[in-house]
């Protein structure tokens, strides 16, 4: 799996949270978020800040028992002028909680996969900052850039989530929908090192699996890692693939079916 070192991930969390706060201020609290239609900017800021505080407590307390997960989080300030400082504090607390040399520290892993809980949460909160940072920028009509290596790591995280034991338990409808009879999908980033920007998906009757690397597939999707990530998390519609620099070689219907059945709860 494509992984980031702790320092790079921490810096990216701080940077994307800062950009999110700036976009939120530019958009205004009542502005709808087109890429998360049930939310306003207020909802988005509250979600990101509270998630960062919640996750920080899990790491700080080294929680291994899911029954002991935090039940309280700081309230979003009523005054939107305080939101940038509030988000800065949540991001600082979060990044300070992750150890420099103990990414294999045992904490609860909500995906239930082979990663240590610390590695899971580091990538998961980075994903929150990056994807919701894009949401805020989109709502404010501002540009938003995502480093190719970070985007690639988050593609791996996204696929790990979709094929995890927790996804099978909690999102069984999705997990069953992406099963198949041997259909295969290949995703290839055009702007990363070859071994860090290739993902092969195999849809079998007992469940979908993925692995890094290249292999002949029924359909191959190519493009910048940022565009692949935003397409996979349903922020960029496949119909806009040319503008995003996405190419599809093979059965387009397989790609669309995958996207249609892999929404996260907040999408």
N, C-alpha and C positions, 0 to 999 in steps of 0.2 A: 504494500500500500504506500502511495506517496504521502510522506509525512514531512512536517516542518520541524526545525529545531525550536526549542522553547523560546529563545530570544527573538527569533524572527516572528514567531506567532504572537508573542506579547506585544511587540512593536506594531504589528499589523492590527491587533485589537484596539490599541490606543489610537492609532491613526484613523481607522475606519469609524470608530466611535466619535472621534472629533468631527469627522466629515459629516456623519449622520446628524450630530447636534447642529452644525452649521446649516445643513439642508433643512432641518426641522424649523430653525429660526427663520429661514428665508421663506418657507412655505406657509407658516402660521398654524396654530393649534387645531383649527377646525377643518383644515384642508383634507379632503379625501385622499386615500392612498390607492391609486389605480391598480397597482400590482397586488394589493391585499384588500379587496373591495369592501370587506366588512369593517375596516379600520379607518380612523382619522390619524393625523400626525400625532395627536395626543395619545391615542392607543399605542401607536408604534413606539414612541419615546418611553412610555410607561413599561411596555413589555420588555424592551431591551435593557433599560436600567435595572428593573426588578430581576430579570433573569441573570444579569451580571452579579448582583448582590447575592442572589440565591445560590448561584454556582460557587461564588467565592466562599460562602460559608461551608459548603460541602467539602471543598478542598482544605480550608483552614482547620476544620474539625476532623478531617480524614474519615468521613462517614462511610461506613461499609454496609450498614444495615438500612435498606430502603424505608423501613418504618420510622427511622430517625431523621429523614430528610427535613429541611427547614420548612416551617409552616408560616413564618412571618417574613415580610420584606418591607423595606422603607417605602413610604408613600411618595408618589410623584408630587413635587411642589405645585401648589395651585397657581403660582405665578410663572407663566412661560419664560419670563426673563431669567429665571433661576435654573432652567433645564440644562443649559450647557454646562454649568458648574456641577449640577447633580450627576449628569452623565460622565463627566470627567472623573468625579469621585468614584463612581461605580466601576469604571474601567480601571482606575488606578488600584482600587481594592482587589479587583479580580486578578489583574496581572501580577500583583505582589504576592498573591496566594500560591501561585504555581512555583514549585521549587526549580532551581537551576539544574540540579543534578539528580532529581528523583522523579522522573516522569513515569517510572514504573511503580510509584507509591500506590498502595492498595486503597482505593475508594470505590464506591458503588459506580458501576458502569451501566447506565440506563439502556444501552443498546444490547447488553447481554452477549457481546461478541468477545473475540480473543484479545482485544486491546485492554491495557490497564485502564482503570477508571480515570486516572489523571490524564492520560493521553486522549481518551474519549472526550472529556470535558474541555480540554484545551482546544481541540479542533471544533467541538460543537459550538463553543462561545465565539470562536473566530468566525464560524459560519453565520451565526446570528448577526454579528457586527457587519460583515461584508454584505450579506444578502439584504438585510434590512437597511443598511446604508444605501444600497442601490434603490430600495423602495423609496426612501426619503428623498434622494436626489431626483428620482423620476417624478415624484410628486411636486418638487420645487422647480422642475425643468432645469436642473443643473447637471453638468457632466459628472460621471463617476468612473474612475479607473480602478481596475483590479489587477494586481501583479500576476503574471502568468503562472508562476510557481505556486502562489497562494491559491489561485483558481483551481489548479490541478489537484492540489491537496484536498480541496473541498469537493471536487468531483469524486475523488476516492471515498471521502467521508459520506457523501450522499449515497453512493452505491452500497457502501457498507451498511448504512442504515436500512436501505430498502431490502437487503438480504439478511438482516439480523434476526435472531430469535425473538427480540422484542417486537419487531415489525410484524412477524408472523402472528404473535399473540394479540397485539393491540390493533393492528390494521390488517386483519385476516382477509378482508375483501380485496384489498390491494395486492397482498401477497399471493392470493390465489389467481387474481386476474393476470399477473405477469408470469405465471407458469406457462408452459408451452409444450411443444413436441419436438424440441431441438432447434427452434428458431434462434438465430444468433445476430447480435448487434455489435459493431465495433465503433468506438469513439476515439478519434485521433486529434490531438492538439497540434497545431502547426507552429507553435511558438514556444515550445518547451523541449527539453532534452527528450530523446525518443523514449527512454525507459520510464520517464516520469509523466508522460502525456499520452498514454495509450491504455484503453480499457476495453476488455472483451466480455460481453454478456452472453450467457448461455441459458436459454429458457427451457427447462426440463419439466417433466410431469410432476416431479417431487419438489420443485421450487426453482426459482431463478438463482443463478450464481454469477459472480464476476471475478475476473483476475486481471492483473496488469499485463500489458504486452499486446502484441499484434497477432492476428490470426485471420484467415479468410472467413468472411461473414456474409450473411444474407443481405445486410445493409451496413454501410460504413458512413459515419458522420464525421466530417472534418471541419476544422475552424479554429480560431484563437481559443485558448483555454477559457478566457472570460466568457466568450459567447457560448461555449459548450456548457459551462456551469449555469449561466443564466437561462439557457434553454432547458436544461435538465430540471431546474427548480421552478420552471414555468413562469419566468419573468420575461423572457423573450419568446413570442409565439413562433412556432415552426414556419408559419406562413410568411414571417419577416426574415427568413433565413438569409436571403441574398444581401440585405442591408447589414446583417450581422456578420457576414463573411462565412456563413455556414454552407457546406456542400453536402449533399446526400447522394450516395451512389448505391442503388439497390432499391429494396422495397420500402418506399416512404411510409406505407401504412403500418409497418412494424414499429417505426420510430414514433409515429403519432399515437399508436395504441399504448406504447410504453409510457409516453408522457401523460396520456389521458388517465392512466391508472396508478400514478405514483405521486399524487399530491400529498403534501404534508398537512398536518392539522391546521396550521395557521395560514395556509394558502387560500 
